[in-house]
Every structure is written in C-alpha cells, then in structure tokens.
Amino acid sequence: MNEIVAVFVAIFVLIGGIVAYGLISTSMGYEEDENQNYIPDRIERMFGKDPSAKKEKVQSKKQKKVSK
C-alpha cells in the first residue's frame, strides 16, 4: 500500500514540476508556449507533439466561424 502512495506522490511531483517549470520559464521568457498549455514547446517536441499544429487548428476553426 505504501508503494502505491509513493508512486502517486512521485507522479504528482513530476507533473507539478513540469507545470511549475513551464510557468516560470515562459513568464521569464526562457521558453515559448504557443498553445498556452503550461508545457514548454521544447518538451512537447521531445515527446513528438507539434505545438504549432494545435495553433493552426484553432486559427482554422476561427476562420471558418468568421466566413459563415
């Protein structure tokens, strides 16, 4: 039972650390975060996600709404 609690605490600390790093680094200008999800774009690219693709989808949805 203690192992399960330790795993949950470790996961929480890792995710919290990434979010804290994202907030601090983007607010100070060290990193970019195009899609404003508190995960720096450099980390998203390391895991195979393309942050600019999300931004393009949002822009295309806005353009469709405007053209209607």
mmCIF file of the N, C-alpha and C atoms, coordinates in Angstrom:
data_MODEL
# 
_entry.id   MODEL 
# 
loop_
_atom_site.group_PDB 
_atom_site.id 
_atom_site.type_symbol 
_atom_site.label_atom_id 
_atom_site.label_alt_id 
_atom_site.label_comp_id 
_atom_site.label_asym_id 
_atom_site.label_entity_id 
_atom_site.label_seq_id 
_atom_site.pdbx_PDB_ins_code 
_atom_site.Cartn_x 
_atom_site.Cartn_y 
_atom_site.Cartn_z 
_atom_site.occupancy 
_atom_site.B_iso_or_equiv 
_atom_site.pdbx_formal_charge 
_atom_site.auth_seq_id 
_atom_site.auth_comp_id 
_atom_site.auth_asym_id 
_atom_site.auth_atom_id 
_atom_site.pdbx_PDB_model_num 
ATOM 1   N N  . MET A 1 1  ? 0.822   -1.196 0.000   1.00 0.00 ? 1  MET A N  1 
ATOM 2   C CA . MET A 1 1  ? 0.000   0.000  0.000   1.00 0.00 ? 1  MET A CA 1 
ATOM 3   C C  . MET A 1 1  ? 0.864   1.259  0.000   1.00 0.00 ? 1  MET A C  1 
ATOM 4   N N  . ASN A 1 2  ? 1.956   1.211  0.767   1.00 0.00 ? 2  ASN A N  1 
ATOM 5   C CA . ASN A 1 2  ? 2.851   2.361  0.815   1.00 0.00 ? 2  ASN A CA 1 
ATOM 6   C C  . ASN A 1 2  ? 3.496   2.619  -0.543  1.00 0.00 ? 2  ASN A C  1 
ATOM 7   N N  . GLU A 1 3  ? 3.733   1.547  -1.301  1.00 0.00 ? 3  GLU A N  1 
ATOM 8   C CA . GLU A 1 3  ? 4.336   1.710  -2.617  1.00 0.00 ? 3  GLU A CA 1 
ATOM 9   C C  . GLU A 1 3  ? 3.405   2.460  -3.562  1.00 0.00 ? 3  GLU A C  1 
ATOM 10  N N  . ILE A 1 4  ? 2.117   2.175  -3.469  1.00 0.00 ? 4  ILE A N  1 
ATOM 11  C CA . ILE A 1 4  ? 1.137   2.853  -4.325  1.00 0.00 ? 4  ILE A CA 1 
ATOM 12  C C  . ILE A 1 4  ? 1.097   4.341  -4.008  1.00 0.00 ? 4  ILE A C  1 
ATOM 13  N N  . VAL A 1 5  ? 1.110   4.665  -2.731  1.00 0.00 ? 5  VAL A N  1 
ATOM 14  C CA . VAL A 1 5  ? 1.113   6.070  -2.316  1.00 0.00 ? 5  VAL A CA 1 
ATOM 15  C C  . VAL A 1 5  ? 2.384   6.752  -2.808  1.00 0.00 ? 5  VAL A C  1 
ATOM 16  N N  . ALA A 1 6  ? 3.513   6.078  -2.698  1.00 0.00 ? 6  ALA A N  1 
ATOM 17  C CA . ALA A 1 6  ? 4.782   6.647  -3.150  1.00 0.00 ? 6  ALA A CA 1 
ATOM 18  C C  . ALA A 1 6  ? 4.766   6.896  -4.651  1.00 0.00 ? 6  ALA A C  1 
ATOM 19  N N  . VAL A 1 7  ? 4.177   5.992  -5.419  1.00 0.00 ? 7  VAL A N  1 
ATOM 20  C CA . VAL A 1 7  ? 4.091   6.164  -6.871  1.00 0.00 ? 7  VAL A CA 1 
ATOM 21  C C  . VAL A 1 7  ? 3.206   7.360  -7.208  1.00 0.00 ? 7  VAL A C  1 
ATOM 22  N N  . PHE A 1 8  ? 2.059   7.488  -6.551  1.00 0.00 ? 8  PHE A N  1 
ATOM 23  C CA . PHE A 1 8  ? 1.174   8.629  -6.805  1.00 0.00 ? 8  PHE A CA 1 
ATOM 24  C C  . PHE A 1 8  ? 1.841   9.950  -6.435  1.00 0.00 ? 8  PHE A C  1 
ATOM 25  N N  . VAL A 1 9  ? 2.558   9.974  -5.335  1.00 0.00 ? 9  VAL A N  1 
ATOM 26  C CA . VAL A 1 9  ? 3.271   11.186 -4.932  1.00 0.00 ? 9  VAL A CA 1 
ATOM 27  C C  . VAL A 1 9  ? 4.344   11.525 -5.961  1.00 0.00 ? 9  VAL A C  1 
ATOM 28  N N  . ALA A 1 10 ? 5.079   10.529 -6.435  1.00 0.00 ? 10 ALA A N  1 
ATOM 29  C CA . ALA A 1 10 ? 6.127   10.767 -7.428  1.00 0.00 ? 10 ALA A CA 1 
ATOM 30  C C  . ALA A 1 10 ? 5.537   11.299 -8.731  1.00 0.00 ? 10 ALA A C  1 
ATOM 31  N N  . ILE A 1 11 ? 4.423   10.730 -9.175  1.00 0.00 ? 11 ILE A N  1 
ATOM 32  C CA . ILE A 1 11 ? 3.776   11.204 -10.405 1.00 0.00 ? 11 ILE A CA 1 
ATOM 33  C C  . ILE A 1 11 ? 3.298   12.637 -10.228 1.00 0.00 ? 11 ILE A C  1 
ATOM 34  N N  . PHE A 1 12 ? 2.689   12.929 -9.094  1.00 0.00 ? 12 PHE A N  1 
ATOM 35  C CA . PHE A 1 12 ? 2.206   14.282 -8.814  1.00 0.00 ? 12 PHE A CA 1 
ATOM 36  C C  . PHE A 1 12 ? 3.360   15.282 -8.803  1.00 0.00 ? 12 PHE A C  1 
ATOM 37  N N  . VAL A 1 13 ? 4.477   14.914 -8.189  1.00 0.00 ? 13 VAL A N  1 
ATOM 38  C CA . VAL A 1 13 ? 5.640   15.800 -8.130  1.00 0.00 ? 13 VAL A CA 1 
ATOM 39  C C  . VAL A 1 13 ? 6.212   16.024 -9.527  1.00 0.00 ? 13 VAL A C  1 
ATOM 40  N N  . LEU A 1 14 ? 6.288   14.986 -10.352 1.00 0.00 ? 14 LEU A N  1 
ATOM 41  C CA . LEU A 1 14 ? 6.815   15.134 -11.712 1.00 0.00 ? 14 LEU A CA 1 
ATOM 42  C C  . LEU A 1 14 ? 5.937   16.054 -12.555 1.00 0.00 ? 14 LEU A C  1 
ATOM 43  N N  . ILE A 1 15 ? 4.642   15.825 -12.529 1.00 0.00 ? 15 ILE A N  1 
ATOM 44  C CA . ILE A 1 15 ? 3.729   16.662 -13.317 1.00 0.00 ? 15 ILE A CA 1 
ATOM 45  C C  . ILE A 1 15 ? 3.731   18.088 -12.781 1.00 0.00 ? 15 ILE A C  1 
ATOM 46  N N  . GLY A 1 16 ? 3.698   18.230 -11.475 1.00 0.00 ? 16 GLY A N  1 
ATOM 47  C CA . GLY A 1 16 ? 3.756   19.561 -10.870 1.00 0.00 ? 16 GLY A CA 1 
ATOM 48  C C  . GLY A 1 16 ? 5.048   20.286 -11.206 1.00 0.00 ? 16 GLY A C  1 
ATOM 49  N N  . GLY A 1 17 ? 6.144   19.549 -11.234 1.00 0.00 ? 17 GLY A N  1 
ATOM 50  C CA . GLY A 1 17 ? 7.429   20.149 -11.589 1.00 0.00 ? 17 GLY A CA 1 
ATOM 51  C C  . GLY A 1 17 ? 7.465   20.633 -13.025 1.00 0.00 ? 17 GLY A C  1 
ATOM 52  N N  . ILE A 1 18 ? 6.883   19.861 -13.932 1.00 0.00 ? 18 ILE A N  1 
ATOM 53  C CA . ILE A 1 18 ? 6.842   20.276 -15.338 1.00 0.00 ? 18 ILE A CA 1 
ATOM 54  C C  . ILE A 1 18 ? 5.982   21.522 -15.503 1.00 0.00 ? 18 ILE A C  1 
ATOM 55  N N  . VAL A 1 19 ? 4.833   21.547 -14.834 1.00 0.00 ? 19 VAL A N  1 
ATOM 56  C CA . VAL A 1 19 ? 3.954   22.717 -14.932 1.00 0.00 ? 19 VAL A CA 1 
ATOM 57  C C  . VAL A 1 19 ? 4.619   23.936 -14.301 1.00 0.00 ? 19 VAL A C  1 
ATOM 58  N N  . ALA A 1 20 ? 5.259   23.767 -13.142 1.00 0.00 ? 20 ALA A N  1 
ATOM 59  C CA . ALA A 1 20 ? 5.953   24.884 -12.492 1.00 0.00 ? 20 ALA A CA 1 
ATOM 60  C C  . ALA A 1 20 ? 7.089   25.394 -13.372 1.00 0.00 ? 20 ALA A C  1 
ATOM 61  N N  . TYR A 1 21 ? 7.860   24.472 -13.954 1.00 0.00 ? 21 TYR A N  1 
ATOM 62  C CA . TYR A 1 21 ? 8.934   24.877 -14.862 1.00 0.00 ? 21 TYR A CA 1 
ATOM 63  C C  . TYR A 1 21 ? 8.367   25.633 -16.057 1.00 0.00 ? 21 TYR A C  1 
ATOM 64  N N  . GLY A 1 22 ? 7.252   25.142 -16.592 1.00 0.00 ? 22 GLY A N  1 
ATOM 65  C CA . GLY A 1 22 ? 6.623   25.810 -17.729 1.00 0.00 ? 22 GLY A CA 1 
ATOM 66  C C  . GLY A 1 22 ? 6.158   27.208 -17.387 1.00 0.00 ? 22 GLY A C  1 
ATOM 67  N N  . LEU A 1 23 ? 5.529   27.372 -16.241 1.00 0.00 ? 23 LEU A N  1 
ATOM 68  C CA . LEU A 1 23 ? 5.057   28.694 -15.827 1.00 0.00 ? 23 LEU A CA 1 
ATOM 69  C C  . LEU A 1 23 ? 6.216   29.664 -15.632 1.00 0.00 ? 23 LEU A C  1 
ATOM 70  N N  . ILE A 1 24 ? 7.231   29.210 -14.924 1.00 0.00 ? 24 ILE A N  1 
ATOM 71  C CA . ILE A 1 24 ? 8.364   30.090 -14.628 1.00 0.00 ? 24 ILE A CA 1 
ATOM 72  C C  . ILE A 1 24 ? 9.151   30.411 -15.888 1.00 0.00 ? 24 ILE A C  1 
ATOM 73  N N  . SER A 1 25 ? 9.447   29.408 -16.697 1.00 0.00 ? 25 SER A N  1 
ATOM 74  C CA . SER A 1 25 ? 10.293  29.642 -17.873 1.00 0.00 ? 25 SER A CA 1 
ATOM 75  C C  . SER A 1 25 ? 9.584   30.458 -18.947 1.00 0.00 ? 25 SER A C  1 
ATOM 76  N N  . THR A 1 26 ? 8.273   30.273 -19.120 1.00 0.00 ? 26 THR A N  1 
ATOM 77  C CA . THR A 1 26 ? 7.576   31.074 -20.131 1.00 0.00 ? 26 THR A CA 1 
ATOM 78  C C  . THR A 1 26 ? 7.325   32.489 -19.644 1.00 0.00 ? 26 THR A C  1 
ATOM 79  N N  . SER A 1 27 ? 7.084   32.671 -18.354 1.00 0.00 ? 27 SER A N  1 
ATOM 80  C CA . SER A 1 27 ? 6.848   34.026 -17.852 1.00 0.00 ? 27 SER A CA 1 
ATOM 81  C C  . SER A 1 27 ? 8.128   34.850 -17.856 1.00 0.00 ? 27 SER A C  1 
ATOM 82  N N  . MET A 1 28 ? 9.286   34.200 -17.716 1.00 0.00 ? 28 MET A N  1 
ATOM 83  C CA . MET A 1 28 ? 10.557  34.919 -17.744 1.00 0.00 ? 28 MET A CA 1 
ATOM 84  C C  . MET A 1 28 ? 11.127  35.023 -19.151 1.00 0.00 ? 28 MET A C  1 
ATOM 85  N N  . GLY A 1 29 ? 10.502  34.370 -20.118 1.00 0.00 ? 29 GLY A N  1 
ATOM 86  C CA . GLY A 1 29 ? 10.943  34.489 -21.497 1.00 0.00 ? 29 GLY A CA 1 
ATOM 87  C C  . GLY A 1 29 ? 11.993  33.489 -21.922 1.00 0.00 ? 29 GLY A C  1 
ATOM 88  N N  . TYR A 1 30 ? 12.284  32.481 -21.105 1.00 0.00 ? 30 TYR A N  1 
ATOM 89  C CA . TYR A 1 30 ? 13.287  31.482 -21.476 1.00 0.00 ? 30 TYR A CA 1 
ATOM 90  C C  . TYR A 1 30 ? 12.756  30.480 -22.493 1.00 0.00 ? 30 TYR A C  1 
ATOM 91  N N  . GLU A 1 31 ? 11.487  30.164 -22.416 1.00 0.00 ? 31 GLU A N  1 
ATOM 92  C CA . GLU A 1 31 ? 10.860  29.169 -23.286 1.00 0.00 ? 31 GLU A CA 1 
ATOM 93  C C  . GLU A 1 31 ? 9.626   29.774 -23.944 1.00 0.00 ? 31 GLU A C  1 
ATOM 94  N N  . GLU A 1 32 ? 9.181   29.140 -25.036 1.00 0.00 ? 32 GLU A N  1 
ATOM 95  C CA . GLU A 1 32 ? 7.951   29.540 -25.712 1.00 0.00 ? 32 GLU A CA 1 
ATOM 96  C C  . GLU A 1 32 ? 6.858   28.518 -25.423 1.00 0.00 ? 32 GLU A C  1 
ATOM 97  N N  . ASP A 1 33 ? 5.614   28.998 -25.393 1.00 0.00 ? 33 ASP A N  1 
ATOM 98  C CA . ASP A 1 33 ? 4.461   28.122 -25.207 1.00 0.00 ? 33 ASP A CA 1 
ATOM 99  C C  . ASP A 1 33 ? 3.342   28.659 -26.087 1.00 0.00 ? 33 ASP A C  1 
ATOM 100 N N  . GLU A 1 34 ? 3.350   28.249 -27.361 1.00 0.00 ? 34 GLU A N  1 
ATOM 101 C CA . GLU A 1 34 ? 2.400   28.790 -28.335 1.00 0.00 ? 34 GLU A CA 1 
ATOM 102 C C  . GLU A 1 34 ? 0.954   28.478 -27.993 1.00 0.00 ? 34 GLU A C  1 
ATOM 103 N N  . ASN A 1 35 ? 0.683   27.273 -27.504 1.00 0.00 ? 35 ASN A N  1 
ATOM 104 C CA . ASN A 1 35 ? -0.700  26.873 -27.282 1.00 0.00 ? 35 ASN A CA 1 
ATOM 105 C C  . ASN A 1 35 ? -1.167  27.074 -25.844 1.00 0.00 ? 35 ASN A C  1 
ATOM 106 N N  . GLN A 1 36 ? -0.358  27.719 -25.015 1.00 0.00 ? 36 GLN A N  1 
ATOM 107 C CA . GLN A 1 36 ? -0.723  28.105 -23.645 1.00 0.00 ? 36 GLN A CA 1 
ATOM 108 C C  . GLN A 1 36 ? -1.245  26.941 -22.807 1.00 0.00 ? 36 GLN A C  1 
ATOM 109 N N  . ASN A 1 37 ? -0.551  25.805 -22.829 1.00 0.00 ? 37 ASN A N  1 
ATOM 110 C CA . ASN A 1 37 ? -0.965  24.660 -22.019 1.00 0.00 ? 37 ASN A CA 1 
ATOM 111 C C  . ASN A 1 37 ? 0.004   24.401 -20.873 1.00 0.00 ? 37 ASN A C  1 
ATOM 112 N N  . TYR A 1 38 ? 0.867   25.363 -20.577 1.00 0.00 ? 38 TYR A N  1 
ATOM 113 C CA . TYR A 1 38 ? 1.832   25.316 -19.476 1.00 0.00 ? 38 TYR A CA 1 
ATOM 114 C C  . TYR A 1 38 ? 2.899   24.251 -19.650 1.00 0.00 ? 38 TYR A C  1 
ATOM 115 N N  . ILE A 1 39 ? 3.029   23.704 -20.853 1.00 0.00 ? 39 ILE A N  1 
ATOM 116 C CA . ILE A 1 39 ? 4.119   22.780 -21.159 1.00 0.00 ? 39 ILE A CA 1 
ATOM 117 C C  . ILE A 1 39 ? 4.953   23.444 -22.254 1.00 0.00 ? 39 ILE A C  1 
ATOM 118 N N  . PRO A 1 40 ? 6.231   23.742 -21.982 1.00 0.00 ? 40 PRO A N  1 
ATOM 119 C CA . PRO A 1 40 ? 7.054   24.414 -22.993 1.00 0.00 ? 40 PRO A CA 1 
ATOM 120 C C  . PRO A 1 40 ? 7.108   23.622 -24.298 1.00 0.00 ? 40 PRO A C  1 
ATOM 121 N N  . ASP A 1 41 ? 7.165   24.353 -25.408 1.00 0.00 ? 41 ASP A N  1 
ATOM 122 C CA . ASP A 1 41 ? 7.154   23.731 -26.730 1.00 0.00 ? 41 ASP A CA 1 
ATOM 123 C C  . ASP A 1 41 ? 8.335   22.788 -26.929 1.00 0.00 ? 41 ASP A C  1 
ATOM 124 N N  . ARG A 1 42 ? 9.481   23.110 -26.326 1.00 0.00 ? 42 ARG A N  1 
ATOM 125 C CA . ARG A 1 42 ? 10.658  22.251 -26.464 1.00 0.00 ? 42 ARG A CA 1 
ATOM 126 C C  . ARG A 1 42 ? 10.377  20.864 -25.890 1.00 0.00 ? 42 ARG A C  1 
ATOM 127 N N  . ILE A 1 43 ? 9.693   20.792 -24.753 1.00 0.00 ? 43 ILE A N  1 
ATOM 128 C CA . ILE A 1 43 ? 9.363   19.497 -24.147 1.00 0.00 ? 43 ILE A CA 1 
ATOM 129 C C  . ILE A 1 43 ? 8.330   18.768 -24.995 1.00 0.00 ? 43 ILE A C  1 
ATOM 130 N N  . GLU A 1 44 ? 7.360   19.501 -25.556 1.00 0.00 ? 44 GLU A N  1 
ATOM 131 C CA . GLU A 1 44 ? 6.365   18.864 -26.430 1.00 0.00 ? 44 GLU A CA 1 
ATOM 132 C C  . GLU A 1 44 ? 7.029   18.260 -27.656 1.00 0.00 ? 44 GLU A C  1 
ATOM 133 N N  . ARG A 1 45 ? 8.011   18.961 -28.224 1.00 0.00 ? 45 ARG A N  1 
ATOM 134 C CA . ARG A 1 45 ? 8.708   18.430 -29.402 1.00 0.00 ? 45 ARG A CA 1 
ATOM 135 C C  . ARG A 1 45 ? 9.526   17.187 -29.050 1.00 0.00 ? 45 ARG A C  1 
ATOM 136 N N  . MET A 1 46 ? 10.084  17.136 -27.820 1.00 0.00 ? 46 MET A N  1 
ATOM 137 C CA . MET A 1 46 ? 10.850  15.960 -27.405 1.00 0.00 ? 46 MET A CA 1 
ATOM 138 C C  . MET A 1 46 ? 9.964   14.720 -27.362 1.00 0.00 ? 46 MET A C  1 
ATOM 139 N N  . PHE A 1 47 ? 8.686   14.887 -27.032 1.00 0.00 ? 47 PHE A N  1 
ATOM 140 C CA . PHE A 1 47 ? 7.765   13.762 -26.952 1.00 0.00 ? 47 PHE A CA 1 
ATOM 141 C C  . PHE A 1 47 ? 6.969   13.558 -28.227 1.00 0.00 ? 47 PHE A C  1 
ATOM 142 N N  . GLY A 1 48 ? 7.345   14.261 -29.309 1.00 0.00 ? 48 GLY A N  1 
ATOM 143 C CA . GLY A 1 48 ? 6.730   14.020 -30.604 1.00 0.00 ? 48 GLY A CA 1 
ATOM 144 C C  . GLY A 1 48 ? 5.467   14.806 -30.874 1.00 0.00 ? 48 GLY A C  1 
ATOM 145 N N  . LYS A 1 49 ? 5.147   15.769 -30.032 1.00 0.00 ? 49 LYS A N  1 
ATOM 146 C CA . LYS A 1 49 ? 3.972   16.605 -30.268 1.00 0.00 ? 49 LYS A CA 1 
ATOM 147 C C  . LYS A 1 49 ? 4.417   17.867 -30.993 1.00 0.00 ? 49 LYS A C  1 
ATOM 148 N N  . ASP A 1 50 ? 3.569   18.353 -31.902 1.00 0.00 ? 50 ASP A N  1 
ATOM 149 C CA . ASP A 1 50 ? 3.875   19.577 -32.631 1.00 0.00 ? 50 ASP A CA 1 
ATOM 150 C C  . ASP A 1 50 ? 2.960   20.688 -32.123 1.00 0.00 ? 50 ASP A C  1 
ATOM 151 N N  . PRO A 1 51 ? 3.479   21.612 -31.308 1.00 0.00 ? 51 PRO A N  1 
ATOM 152 C CA . PRO A 1 51 ? 2.623   22.654 -30.741 1.00 0.00 ? 51 PRO A CA 1 
ATOM 153 C C  . PRO A 1 51 ? 2.063   23.610 -31.781 1.00 0.00 ? 51 PRO A C  1 
ATOM 154 N N  . SER A 1 52 ? 2.744   23.795 -32.896 1.00 0.00 ? 52 SER A N  1 
ATOM 155 C CA . SER A 1 52 ? 2.237   24.712 -33.913 1.00 0.00 ? 52 SER A CA 1 
ATOM 156 C C  . SER A 1 52 ? 1.029   24.126 -34.631 1.00 0.00 ? 52 SER A C  1 
ATOM 157 N N  . ALA A 1 53 ? 0.905   22.805 -34.674 1.00 0.00 ? 53 ALA A N  1 
ATOM 158 C CA . ALA A 1 53 ? -0.250  22.182 -35.325 1.00 0.00 ? 53 ALA A CA 1 
ATOM 159 C C  . ALA A 1 53 ? -1.533  22.509 -34.571 1.00 0.00 ? 53 ALA A C  1 
ATOM 160 N N  . LYS A 1 54 ? -1.475  22.542 -33.253 1.00 0.00 ? 54 LYS A N  1 
ATOM 161 C CA . LYS A 1 54 ? -2.645  22.884 -32.451 1.00 0.00 ? 54 LYS A CA 1 
ATOM 162 C C  . LYS A 1 54 ? -3.055  24.329 -32.699 1.00 0.00 ? 54 LYS A C  1 
ATOM 163 N N  . LYS A 1 55 ? -2.070  25.200 -32.809 1.00 0.00 ? 55 LYS A N  1 
ATOM 164 C CA . LYS A 1 55 ? -2.362  26.611 -33.043 1.00 0.00 ? 55 LYS A CA 1 
ATOM 165 C C  . LYS A 1 55 ? -3.006  26.802 -34.413 1.00 0.00 ? 55 LYS A C  1 
ATOM 166 N N  . GLU A 1 56 ? -2.537  26.057 -35.416 1.00 0.00 ? 56 GLU A N  1 
ATOM 167 C CA . GLU A 1 56 ? -3.114  26.162 -36.757 1.00 0.00 ? 56 GLU A CA 1 
ATOM 168 C C  . GLU A 1 56 ? -4.554  25.671 -36.773 1.00 0.00 ? 56 GLU A C  1 
ATOM 169 N N  . LYS A 1 57 ? -4.863  24.617 -36.005 1.00 0.00 ? 57 LYS A N  1 
ATOM 170 C CA . LYS A 1 57 ? -6.236  24.113 -35.937 1.00 0.00 ? 57 LYS A CA 1 
ATOM 171 C C  . LYS A 1 57 ? -7.168  25.152 -35.336 1.00 0.00 ? 57 LYS A C  1 
ATOM 172 N N  . VAL A 1 58 ? -6.719  25.821 -34.293 1.00 0.00 ? 58 VAL A N  1 
ATOM 173 C CA . VAL A 1 58 ? -7.542  26.847 -33.646 1.00 0.00 ? 58 VAL A CA 1 
ATOM 174 C C  . VAL A 1 58 ? -7.770  28.005 -34.603 1.00 0.00 ? 58 VAL A C  1 
ATOM 175 N N  . GLN A 1 59 ? -6.736  28.409 -35.329 1.00 0.00 ? 59 GLN A N  1 
ATOM 176 C CA . GLN A 1 59 ? -6.880  29.507 -36.278 1.00 0.00 ? 59 GLN A CA 1 
ATOM 177 C C  . GLN A 1 59 ? -7.816  29.130 -37.412 1.00 0.00 ? 59 GLN A C  1 
ATOM 178 N N  . SER A 1 60 ? -7.742  27.889 -37.898 1.00 0.00 ? 60 SER A N  1 
ATOM 179 C CA . SER A 1 60 ? -8.616  27.485 -38.998 1.00 0.00 ? 60 SER A CA 1 
ATOM 180 C C  . SER A 1 60 ? -10.066 27.420 -38.533 1.00 0.00 ? 60 SER A C  1 
ATOM 181 N N  . LYS A 1 61 ? -10.318 27.006 -37.286 1.00 0.00 ? 61 LYS A N  1 
ATOM 182 C CA . LYS A 1 61 ? -11.678 26.996 -36.754 1.00 0.00 ? 61 LYS A CA 1 
ATOM 183 C C  . LYS A 1 61 ? -12.228 28.413 -36.643 1.00 0.00 ? 61 LYS A C  1 
ATOM 184 N N  . LYS A 1 62 ? -11.382 29.354 -36.228 1.00 0.00 ? 62 LYS A N  1 
ATOM 185 C CA . LYS A 1 62 ? -11.816 30.749 -36.118 1.00 0.00 ? 62 LYS A CA 1 
ATOM 186 C C  . LYS A 1 62 ? -12.147 31.312 -37.495 1.00 0.00 ? 62 LYS A C  1 
ATOM 187 N N  . GLN A 1 63 ? -11.348 30.951 -38.503 1.00 0.00 ? 63 GLN A N  1 
ATOM 188 C CA . GLN A 1 63 ? -11.595 31.443 -39.852 1.00 0.00 ? 63 GLN A CA 1 
ATOM 189 C C  . GLN A 1 63 ? -12.889 30.878 -40.404 1.00 0.00 ? 63 GLN A C  1 
ATOM 190 N N  . LYS A 1 64 ? -13.201 29.624 -40.095 1.00 0.00 ? 64 LYS A N  1 
ATOM 191 C CA . LYS A 1 64 ? -14.452 29.025 -40.559 1.00 0.00 ? 64 LYS A CA 1 
ATOM 192 C C  . LYS A 1 64 ? -15.648 29.731 -39.939 1.00 0.00 ? 64 LYS A C  1 
ATOM 193 N N  . LYS A 1 65 ? -15.551 30.091 -38.661 1.00 0.00 ? 65 LYS A N  1 
ATOM 194 C CA . LYS A 1 65 ? -16.649 30.782 -37.990 1.00 0.00 ? 65 LYS A CA 1 
ATOM 195 C C  . LYS A 1 65 ? -16.853 32.171 -38.581 1.00 0.00 ? 65 LYS A C  1 
ATOM 196 N N  . VAL A 1 66 ? -15.764 32.840 -38.905 1.00 0.00 ? 66 VAL A N  1 
ATOM 197 C CA . VAL A 1 66 ? -15.850 34.189 -39.462 1.00 0.00 ? 66 VAL A CA 1 
ATOM 198 C C  . VAL A 1 66 ? -16.445 34.154 -40.859 1.00 0.00 ? 66 VAL A C  1 
ATOM 199 N N  . SER A 1 67 ? -16.088 33.146 -41.652 1.00 0.00 ? 67 SER A N  1 
ATOM 200 C CA . SER A 1 67 ? -16.561 33.081 -43.035 1.00 0.00 ? 67 SER A CA 1 
ATOM 201 C C  . SER A 1 67 ? -18.035 32.703 -43.136 1.00 0.00 ? 67 SER A C  1 
ATOM 202 N N  . LYS A 1 68 ? -18.622 32.133 -42.086 1.00 0.00 ? 68 LYS A N  1 
ATOM 203 C CA . LYS A 1 68 ? -20.038 31.740 -42.125 1.00 0.00 ? 68 LYS A CA 1 
ATOM 204 C C  . LYS A 1 68 ? -20.893 32.911 -41.968 1.00 0.00 ? 68 LYS A C  1 
# 
